[in-house]
Amino acid sequence: MIDRPEDFLSDWFDGDAENLCEQQGEYFQAFHEQVAESLLVHGLLSDVGSRDENRDAKRIRNLMSAIDNESASGQKPVRRYAILVSTIAIAASLLFAAVLLLPLQNVSAGRLCLEKVIEAAARPFDRTYRVHVVEEYPRDKKPRNLSQEAWDREAEQQLDGATLFVRGADQYVLTAMLRSGIQRTTGSDGKVSWAFREGGPVHVSEDLNRFRGGVPGQQQDIPFMNIHSHLSQLQNGYQIELMHEQGKTTDGSVLSQLVGIRKSSEVRGPKQIEIWFDADNGTIHKMLLSGLPRGRGGPKSLELELIDQSDLAPDFFSHPFHHPQRNASEPAHSAGGENER
């Protein structure tokens, strides 16, 4: 008599269970549920380490073929029953493993794709994005945790319809309209940041974050034009997952989708981030920031859409390119992200 089902399984996998099935049919009947359960656990543990679809399919085909052969040769029912149980157990193990591993695979793939997107964002290629406000915060009810001052505050800069030009990590130009109807332009050439209003003086600072307060996501630590520098924020503060849904651009490029869910309210940033990127080169074609903190009166969610990838002038991101006749002045030092007055 076999003392443990594990010993029976070992003999069965080694191909030595034919006589055992005949000699100990009653024992097998008594332990067939334990055997099936052990097979399921064995399959799950094996699949967690490495998945080989061709091997799994071959295994099932061999077992099904064995069932057919046994039926044709008139082998004893207990032998056919053993093979049938093992076949069902292995098939079940593959199904359960697929269900259990799919979320892990999506998360792992999401992290790899995020690194690809970050690397692409750091390359010195020119990209032009249009900003769309998707949703504003409703004005009929003030959140409990928001001060009256913050509730009454309105963003001076109108982001809907703004244009963002990006080159690599630290070079950008953002043009947007103010509530007064005047256009405001901010930018950075990677060495100095600058800002000016239509008809006003130019302010320049060596602090690259000095005028980024109006850039989408900047106040929430997810600056779009410098996303690669926030790798730790996205990886540690968000659950990043690669979605199965794919899209296509007008030129036929395949777009993959990353979704990041904020892990806790202690993490600064939008509640959810969606990134549609070129599956081949990692270029971001669309980014949706949802659930932005109220902060300085900004929108609840906004979207950035890639509209052009044409090369811009070499000095496009320097302030003299946009106001050749004006003198630049050094602004008084203040915390990064504050707007010029």
C-alpha positions in Angstrom: 0.0 0.0 0.0 1.2 3.5 -0.8 1.6 5.6 2.4 1.1 9.0 0.8 -0.7 10.3 -2.3 2.5 12.2 -3.1 4.3 8.9 -3.6 1.5 7.7 -6.0 1.8 11.0 -8.0 5.6 10.6 -8.2 5.2 7.0 -9.6 2.4 8.2 -11.9 4.5 11.0 -13.4 7.4 8.5 -13.8 5.2 6.2 -15.8 5.3 3.4 -13.2 1.7 3.6 -12.0 0.1 1.1 -14.4 0.4 -1.8 -12.0 -0.3 0.3 -9.0 -3.6 1.3 -10.5 -4.5 -2.3 -11.0 -3.3 -3.5 -7.6 -4.6 -0.6 -5.6 -7.8 0.5 -7.3 -9.7 0.7 -4.1 -7.0 2.9 -2.5 -7.0 5.2 -5.5 -10.8 5.5 -5.4 -10.4 6.6 -1.7 -7.8 9.2 -2.4 -8.8 10.4 -5.9 -9.9 13.7 -4.5 -6.6 14.2 -2.8 -4.8 13.2 -6.0 -6.7 15.7 -8.0 -6.1 18.5 -5.5 -2.4 17.7 -5.4 -2.3 17.8 -9.2 -3.9 21.2 -9.2 -1.4 22.6 -6.6 1.5 21.0 -8.6 0.3 22.6 -11.8 -0.2 26.0 -10.2 3.2 26.0 -8.6 4.9 24.9 -11.8 3.1 27.6 -13.8 4.0 30.4 -11.4 7.7 29.7 -12.1 7.4 29.4 -15.9 4.6 29.2 -18.4 5.1 27.3 -21.6 1.9 27.2 -23.6 3.3 24.7 -26.2 4.4 22.3 -23.5 1.0 22.6 -21.7 -0.9 22.0 -24.9 1.3 19.0 -25.7 0.8 17.6 -22.3 -3.0 17.8 -22.6 -2.9 16.3 -26.1 -0.8 13.3 -24.9 -3.2 12.7 -22.0 -6.3 12.9 -24.2 -4.6 10.5 -26.6 -3.8 8.1 -23.8 -7.5 8.1 -22.8 -8.5 7.3 -26.4 -5.9 4.5 -26.5 -7.0 3.1 -23.2 -10.6 3.1 -24.3 -9.7 1.3 -27.5 -7.6 -1.4 -25.8 -10.1 -2.1 -23.1 -7.9 -1.3 -20.1 -9.5 -1.4 -16.7 -11.8 1.5 -15.8 -9.6 2.6 -12.9 -6.7 3.3 -15.2 -8.9 5.4 -17.5 -10.3 7.1 -14.5 -6.9 8.0 -13.3 -5.9 9.6 -16.6 -9.2 11.4 -16.8 -8.8 12.9 -13.4 -5.3 14.0 -14.1 -6.3 15.5 -17.4 -9.1 17.5 -15.8 -6.8 18.6 -12.9 -4.0 19.8 -15.2 -6.5 21.7 -17.4 -8.0 23.3 -14.3 -4.5 24.2 -13.1 -3.8 26.0 -16.3 -7.0 27.9 -16.1 -6.6 28.9 -12.5 -2.9 29.8 -13.1 -4.0 32.0 -16.0 -6.6 33.8 -13.8 -4.2 34.2 -10.9 -1.1 35.3 -12.9 -2.9 37.7 -15.4 -3.0 40.7 -13.0 0.6 40.1 -12.0 1.6 39.9 -15.6 -0.3 43.1 -16.4 1.4 44.9 -13.5 4.9 43.7 -14.5 4.3 44.6 -18.1 3.0 48.0 -17.0 6.2 48.8 -15.2 8.3 47.8 -18.1 6.2 49.9 -20.5 6.4 52.8 -18.1 10.2 52.7 -18.3 9.9 52.7 -22.0 7.6 55.7 -22.0 10.0 57.6 -19.6 13.0 56.8 -21.8 11.1 58.1 -24.9 10.1 61.3 -23.0 13.7 62.0 -22.3 14.9 61.8 -25.9 15.5 65.2 -27.5 12.6 65.0 -30.0 10.0 67.7 -30.5 6.4 67.0 -29.6 3.4 69.4 -29.6 0.4 68.8 -27.4 -3.0 70.4 -27.1 -4.5 70.7 -23.6 -8.2 69.9 -23.1 -10.1 70.4 -19.8 -12.3 67.3 -19.5 -14.1 68.1 -16.3 -14.3 71.0 -13.9 -15.1 70.8 -10.2 -18.8 71.4 -9.5 -19.5 74.7 -7.7 -22.7 73.6 -5.9 -21.0 71.8 -3.0 -17.7 72.4 -1.2 -15.7 69.4 -0.1 -15.4 69.1 3.7 -11.6 69.0 3.7 -11.2 72.1 1.4 -10.8 75.5 3.0 -13.2 78.3 1.9 -10.2 80.2 0.6 -9.2 77.3 -1.7 -12.8 76.8 -2.7 -13.2 80.5 -3.7 -9.9 80.6 -5.6 -10.1 80.5 -9.4 -7.1 79.6 -11.6 -5.8 82.6 -13.4 -4.6 80.6 -16.3 -7.1 79.0 -18.7 -5.6 75.6 -19.6 -8.4 74.5 -22.0 -7.0 75.0 -25.5 -3.4 75.7 -24.3 -0.5 74.4 -26.3 2.5 72.6 -24.9 5.7 72.2 -26.8 8.2 69.6 -25.5 11.8 68.6 -26.3 13.4 66.0 -24.1 13.2 66.3 -20.3 13.6 70.0 -19.4 12.8 71.9 -22.5 9.2 73.1 -22.9 7.1 76.1 -24.0 3.5 76.5 -22.8 1.2 79.1 -24.2 -2.1 79.7 -22.5 -4.7 82.5 -22.1 -5.3 84.3 -18.9 -8.8 85.2 -17.6 -8.0 88.8 -18.6 -7.7 87.7 -22.2 -4.0 88.2 -22.4 -1.7 85.3 -23.5 0.9 84.0 -21.1 4.0 82.1 -22.3 6.3 80.1 -20.1 9.2 77.9 -21.0 12.6 76.5 -20.3 15.6 75.7 -22.4 17.1 73.3 -19.9 19.4 75.9 -18.4 17.0 78.7 -17.4 13.3 79.0 -17.1 11.4 82.1 -18.2 7.9 83.6 -18.5 6.2 86.7 -19.8 2.8 88.0 -20.5 1.7 89.6 -23.7 3.1 93.1 -23.8 4.9 92.6 -20.4 8.5 92.1 -19.3 10.4 88.8 -19.5 11.2 87.1 -16.2 14.1 84.6 -16.1 15.4 82.3 -13.4 18.0 79.6 -13.0 15.4 77.6 -11.1 13.9 75.4 -13.8 10.8 74.9 -11.6 10.2 78.7 -11.1 7.4 79.1 -13.6 6.0 75.6 -13.9 2.9 76.3 -11.8 0.7 76.4 -14.9 2.0 73.3 -16.6 -0.5 70.5 -16.5 0.2 68.2 -13.5 3.1 70.3 -12.2 1.3 71.2 -8.9 0.5 67.5 -8.4 4.1 66.3 -8.8 3.3 64.7 -12.2 4.8 67.3 -14.6 4.0 66.2 -18.2 7.1 67.6 -19.8 9.4 66.0 -17.2 7.7 62.7 -16.5 10.9 60.7 -16.5 12.2 62.5 -13.5 9.1 61.2 -11.5 9.7 57.5 -12.1 9.8 56.8 -8.4 6.6 58.8 -7.9 4.7 56.8 -10.5 6.1 53.5 -9.6 5.9 53.8 -5.8 2.8 56.0 -5.5 0.7 54.4 -8.2 -0.4 50.9 -9.2 0.6 50.8 -12.9 -1.1 48.3 -15.2 -0.9 47.6 -18.9 -4.4 47.3 -20.3 -5.4 44.9 -23.1 -7.3 47.5 -25.0 -5.3 49.0 -27.9 -5.9 51.9 -30.3 -4.5 53.2 -33.6 -3.4 56.5 -34.9 -4.5 57.9 -38.2 -1.2 56.7 -39.7 -1.8 53.1 -38.4 0.6 53.2 -35.4 -0.6 50.9 -32.6 -1.2 52.6 -29.3 -1.0 50.7 -25.9 -2.6 52.0 -22.7 -1.1 52.3 -19.2 -3.4 53.0 -16.3 -2.0 54.2 -12.9 -4.2 54.2 -9.8 -3.1 56.3 -6.8 -2.4 54.0 -3.9 -3.4 56.4 -1.2 -4.6 60.0 -0.5 -1.1 60.7 1.0 0.4 60.5 -2.5 0.4 63.9 -4.2 -1.1 63.7 -7.7 -4.3 62.8 -9.6 -6.3 59.8 -8.5 -5.9 58.2 -11.9 -3.5 58.6 -14.8 -4.1 57.1 -18.3 -1.3 57.1 -20.8 -1.8 56.1 -24.5 1.6 55.6 -26.1 3.2 54.2 -29.3 3.8 50.5 -28.7 7.0 50.7 -30.8 8.8 53.8 -29.6 7.1 54.8 -26.4 6.0 58.2 -27.5 3.0 59.5 -25.5 0.0 60.3 -27.8 -2.5 61.1 -25.0 -2.4 61.5 -21.3 -5.5 61.8 -19.1 -5.1 63.2 -15.5 -8.2 62.5 -13.5 -9.1 63.6 -10.0 -6.6 66.4 -9.8 -6.3 68.0 -6.3 -8.3 71.2 -6.1 -5.1 73.1 -5.2 -5.2 76.5 -6.9 -8.6 76.3 -8.5 -7.6 74.1 -11.4 -9.8 71.5 -13.2 -10.8 68.1 -11.9 -9.4 66.3 -15.0 -7.6 67.3 -18.2 -6.2 65.6 -21.2 -3.1 66.2 -23.3 -3.3 65.2 -26.9 -0.3 64.9 -29.3 -1.0 67.0 -32.4 2.4 67.3 -34.1 5.9 65.8 -34.1 7.5 68.2 -36.5 10.9 69.6 -35.7 11.0 73.0 -34.2 13.7 75.6 -34.6 16.9 74.8 -32.6 16.4 77.8 -30.3 12.7 77.6 -30.1 12.8 76.9 -26.3 14.9 79.9 -25.5 13.0 83.1 -24.5 14.6 85.4 -27.1 13.0 83.3 -29.9 9.6 84.4 -28.7 10.3 88.1 -27.8 13.5 89.2 -29.7 13.0 92.9 -28.8 12.5 92.6 -25.0 14.9 92.7 -22.1 14.9 89.9 -19.6 14.9 90.5 -15.8 15.8 88.2 -12.9 12.7 87.7 -10.7 12.8 87.8 -7.0 13.5 84.4 -5.5 10.5 82.4 -4.4 9.3 78.8 -4.1 9.4 76.9 -7.3 6.2 76.9 -9.4 5.0 80.4 -8.4 3.8 82.6 -11.3 5.3 86.0 -12.1 3.2 89.0 -11.3 
